[in-house]
Amino acid sequence: MVLSIFTILIVTPTIGVKMQDTYIFEKCILFCQCEMLLRPIGLLVAGLARRKEIVRKLSNNKNLHAIQCDITKEEDILNAFEWIDEHLGAIHILVNCAGVIRITNLTEGSTKLWREVFDTNVMGLCIATREAVRSMRKNNVDGHIVHLNSIAGHKVCPLPNVNVTAASKHSVTALTETLRQELNSIGCKIKISSISPGVTKSDAVDAAYMASGQRPPQELINWIKAAPSLESYDVADAVIYVLSTPSHVQIHELIIKPVGEII
């Protein structure tokens, strides 16, 4: 008998679903299945993506719900949260995976590409976080918000033409601490965690160049192949780790690097 329902909301990039996001979906579903064996609750995973059929392809698990949402559009985000409230109930966990890179520069760069980065990495994250906190507080849920940050949120990596990426990720680091302080000031027990991976094998670089109307140079491809890197499932494992902590423990920042990382 199901006594209550926990909803995990995963927000993915505007264009496609990155490899690490696929693993996070799969890990969260597995996490849900394991939790259901331990206690009489049901857990649901809702995935927001611009093309919801991409989310549907990840799993045929009935607990995974695909919701159409362009994270750069506030109306889409609000509509998605309204649907979740009506059909799934209170949100207990929010995982902000949405993050993009655009290939341009600061001295002669494209304003359009800069804006795409900030609209996704900062504004979309802020709006989704605000709505999740509203849902949690309205339903008296001591939930958990996880920002998928980056090592670029803690230092500026010497990589060409990633321009405002580090600025957007440093914003995520600051927003994590700001939210923690705000929640403390009102006596709210919602937890906030930032996970900052180093170099990770994924399709993020190809997606960045494609969205910027370019092709990655061969020397960059060779460097990525040779560089020490995390696997996408390492990032997913980190998400499950911070979610599995007891109620009195908050992992505020988790930086994970591959052994031998050189940037």
C-alpha positions as CSV (number, residue, x, y, z in Angstrom):
1,M,0.0,0.0,0.0
2,V,1.4,3.4,-1.0
3,L,1.2,5.8,1.9
4,S,2.7,8.9,0.1
5,I,4.3,9.8,-3.2
6,F,7.7,11.5,-3.6
7,T,8.3,13.4,-6.8
8,I,11.8,13.9,-8.2
9,L,12.0,16.6,-10.9
10,I,14.9,16.6,-13.3
11,V,15.5,19.7,-15.5
12,T,17.5,19.0,-18.6
13,P,19.0,21.3,-21.3
14,T,17.0,23.1,-23.9
15,I,18.5,21.1,-26.8
16,G,18.6,17.4,-26.3
17,V,19.5,15.4,-23.2
18,K,23.2,15.1,-22.3
19,M,24.7,11.7,-21.7
20,Q,25.2,12.4,-18.0
21,D,21.5,13.5,-17.7
22,T,20.6,10.1,-19.2
23,Y,22.5,8.4,-16.4
24,I,20.9,10.7,-13.8
25,F,17.5,9.7,-15.0
26,E,18.4,6.0,-14.9
27,K,20.0,6.3,-11.4
28,C,17.1,8.2,-10.0
29,I,14.7,5.5,-11.3
30,L,16.9,2.8,-9.7
31,F,17.1,4.9,-6.5
32,C,13.3,5.1,-6.5
33,Q,13.0,1.3,-7.0
34,C,15.4,0.6,-4.1
35,E,13.7,3.1,-1.8
36,M,10.3,1.4,-2.5
37,L,11.8,-1.9,-1.3
38,L,12.8,-0.2,2.0
39,R,9.7,1.8,2.9
40,P,6.1,2.0,1.8
41,I,6.3,5.0,-0.4
42,G,6.0,5.6,-4.1
43,L,8.5,7.7,-6.0
44,L,8.0,9.4,-9.3
45,V,10.5,11.0,-11.7
46,A,9.5,13.9,-13.8
47,G,11.8,15.0,-16.6
48,L,11.6,18.4,-18.2
49,A,13.0,18.8,-21.7
50,R,12.2,20.8,-24.8
51,R,11.6,17.6,-26.7
52,K,9.9,15.2,-24.3
53,E,10.1,12.3,-26.6
54,I,13.8,12.2,-25.8
55,V,13.0,11.7,-22.1
56,R,10.5,9.0,-23.0
57,K,13.2,7.0,-24.9
58,L,15.3,6.8,-21.7
59,S,13.1,4.3,-20.0
60,N,9.7,2.6,-20.2
61,N,9.4,2.7,-16.4
62,K,5.9,3.9,-15.5
63,N,7.3,6.1,-12.8
64,L,9.1,8.4,-15.4
65,H,7.0,11.2,-16.7
66,A,8.2,13.4,-19.6
67,I,7.1,17.0,-19.6
68,Q,7.7,19.4,-22.5
69,C,9.6,22.5,-21.3
70,D,12.0,25.0,-22.8
71,I,14.0,26.0,-19.7
72,T,14.8,29.4,-21.3
73,K,11.1,30.3,-21.3
74,E,9.5,31.2,-18.0
75,E,6.0,30.4,-19.2
76,D,7.1,26.8,-20.1
77,I,8.6,26.4,-16.6
78,L,5.5,27.7,-14.9
79,N,3.2,25.4,-17.0
80,A,5.4,22.4,-16.2
81,F,5.2,23.0,-12.5
82,E,1.5,23.5,-12.7
83,W,1.1,20.2,-14.5
84,I,3.2,18.5,-11.8
85,D,1.2,20.0,-9.0
86,E,-2.1,18.8,-10.6
87,H,-1.0,15.3,-11.7
88,L,1.9,14.3,-9.4
89,G,1.6,16.4,-6.3
90,A,4.3,18.0,-4.2
91,I,7.9,18.1,-5.4
92,H,10.3,16.6,-3.0
93,I,13.6,16.7,-5.0
94,L,14.7,19.1,-7.8
95,V,17.8,18.2,-9.8
96,N,18.8,21.2,-12.0
97,C,20.8,19.5,-14.9
98,A,20.2,22.2,-17.5
99,G,23.4,23.7,-18.6
100,V,24.9,24.8,-22.0
101,I,28.1,26.1,-23.5
102,R,28.3,28.3,-26.5
103,I,31.4,28.8,-28.6
104,T,32.2,32.5,-29.0
105,N,34.4,35.1,-27.3
106,L,34.2,38.2,-25.1
107,T,35.9,40.8,-27.4
108,E,34.0,40.1,-30.5
109,G,31.3,37.7,-29.3
110,S,27.7,37.0,-30.1
111,T,25.2,38.6,-27.7
112,K,22.7,36.0,-28.7
113,L,25.0,33.1,-27.7
114,W,25.9,34.9,-24.4
115,R,22.2,35.2,-23.6
116,E,21.5,31.6,-24.4
117,V,24.1,30.6,-21.7
118,F,22.8,32.9,-19.0
119,D,19.1,32.2,-19.8
120,T,19.7,28.4,-19.4
121,N,22.5,28.2,-16.8
122,V,21.3,31.0,-14.5
123,M,17.8,32.3,-15.2
124,G,16.3,28.9,-15.9
125,L,17.9,27.4,-12.8
126,C,16.6,30.3,-10.7
127,I,13.1,30.1,-11.9
128,A,12.9,26.3,-11.5
129,T,14.4,26.5,-8.0
130,R,11.9,29.2,-7.0
131,E,9.0,27.1,-8.1
132,A,10.3,24.0,-6.5
133,V,10.8,25.8,-3.2
134,R,7.2,27.2,-3.4
135,S,5.9,23.7,-4.0
136,M,7.9,22.3,-1.1
137,R,6.9,25.0,1.4
138,K,3.2,24.9,0.3
139,N,3.1,21.2,1.0
140,N,5.3,21.3,4.2
141,V,8.1,19.2,2.5
142,D,11.7,19.4,3.7
143,G,12.9,18.7,0.2
144,H,16.3,18.7,-1.5
145,I,17.5,20.9,-4.4
146,V,20.6,19.8,-6.4
147,H,22.4,22.1,-8.8
148,L,24.6,20.3,-11.3
149,N,27.4,22.8,-11.4
150,S,30.9,22.5,-12.8
151,I,34.6,22.9,-11.9
152,A,34.2,26.0,-14.0
153,G,32.1,27.3,-11.1
154,H,35.2,27.5,-9.0
155,K,38.0,28.5,-11.4
156,V,38.4,29.8,-14.9
157,C,39.6,27.0,-17.0
158,P,42.1,27.8,-19.9
159,L,39.8,26.6,-22.7
160,P,39.3,28.7,-25.8
161,N,36.0,30.5,-26.7
162,V,34.0,29.3,-23.7
163,N,33.6,33.1,-22.8
164,V,30.7,33.5,-20.3
165,T,30.5,29.8,-19.3
166,A,32.7,30.3,-16.2
167,A,30.7,33.4,-15.2
168,S,27.4,31.5,-15.4
169,K,28.8,28.6,-13.4
170,H,30.3,30.9,-10.7
171,S,26.8,32.3,-10.5
172,V,25.5,28.8,-9.7
173,T,28.1,28.5,-6.9
174,A,27.0,31.9,-5.5
175,L,23.3,31.1,-5.9
176,T,23.7,27.8,-3.9
177,E,25.1,29.7,-0.9
178,T,22.6,32.5,-1.3
179,L,19.7,30.1,-1.2
180,R,21.2,28.3,1.8
181,Q,21.3,31.6,3.7
182,E,17.8,32.5,2.6
183,L,16.4,29.2,3.7
184,N,18.2,29.4,7.1
185,S,16.8,32.9,7.6
186,I,13.2,31.6,7.5
187,G,13.9,28.5,9.4
188,C,13.3,26.2,6.4
189,K,14.8,22.7,6.4
190,I,15.0,22.4,2.6
191,K,18.5,21.2,1.6
192,I,20.6,22.7,-1.2
193,S,23.6,21.0,-2.8
194,S,25.9,21.9,-5.6
195,I,27.8,19.1,-7.5
196,S,30.8,20.3,-9.6
197,P,32.3,17.7,-11.9
198,G,35.6,18.1,-13.7
199,V,36.2,16.9,-17.2
200,T,33.4,14.4,-18.0
201,K,32.9,12.2,-21.0
202,S,29.7,13.4,-22.7
203,D,28.4,15.0,-25.8
204,A,28.5,18.5,-24.3
205,V,31.4,19.8,-26.5
206,D,29.8,18.5,-29.7
207,A,26.5,20.0,-28.7
208,A,28.1,23.4,-27.9
209,Y,29.8,23.6,-31.3
210,M,26.7,22.5,-33.1
211,A,24.5,25.0,-31.3
212,S,27.0,27.7,-32.1
213,G,27.1,26.8,-35.8
214,Q,30.6,25.5,-35.7
215,R,32.6,22.2,-35.7
216,P,35.1,21.3,-33.0
217,P,38.7,21.5,-34.2
218,Q,40.5,18.1,-34.4
219,E,43.1,19.1,-31.9
220,L,40.4,19.7,-29.3
221,I,38.8,16.4,-30.1
222,N,42.2,14.7,-29.6
223,W,42.8,16.5,-26.4
224,I,39.4,15.5,-25.0
225,K,40.0,11.8,-25.9
226,A,43.4,11.8,-24.2
227,A,42.5,13.8,-21.1
228,P,41.7,12.1,-17.8
229,S,37.9,12.3,-17.4
230,L,35.0,11.2,-15.3
231,E,32.3,8.9,-16.7
232,S,28.8,10.2,-16.8
233,Y,27.6,7.6,-14.3
234,D,30.2,9.0,-11.8
235,V,28.2,12.3,-11.9
236,A,24.9,10.4,-11.5
237,D,26.4,8.5,-8.5
238,A,27.3,11.8,-6.9
239,V,23.7,13.0,-7.3
240,I,22.4,9.8,-5.6
241,Y,25.0,10.2,-2.9
242,V,23.9,13.7,-1.8
243,L,20.3,12.6,-2.0
244,S,20.9,9.6,0.3
245,T,22.2,11.6,3.2
246,P,20.2,11.7,6.5
247,S,17.9,14.7,7.2
248,H,20.5,16.5,9.4
249,V,23.3,16.3,6.9
250,Q,23.6,18.7,4.0
251,I,26.4,18.3,1.4
252,H,26.7,21.9,0.3
253,E,29.4,21.5,-2.3
254,L,30.8,18.4,-3.9
255,I,33.7,18.7,-6.3
256,I,34.6,15.6,-8.2
257,K,37.6,15.3,-10.5
258,P,39.2,12.4,-12.5
259,V,42.5,11.3,-11.1
260,G,45.2,13.2,-13.0
261,E,43.0,16.1,-14.2
262,I,45.2,18.8,-15.7
263,I,42.9,21.8,-16.1
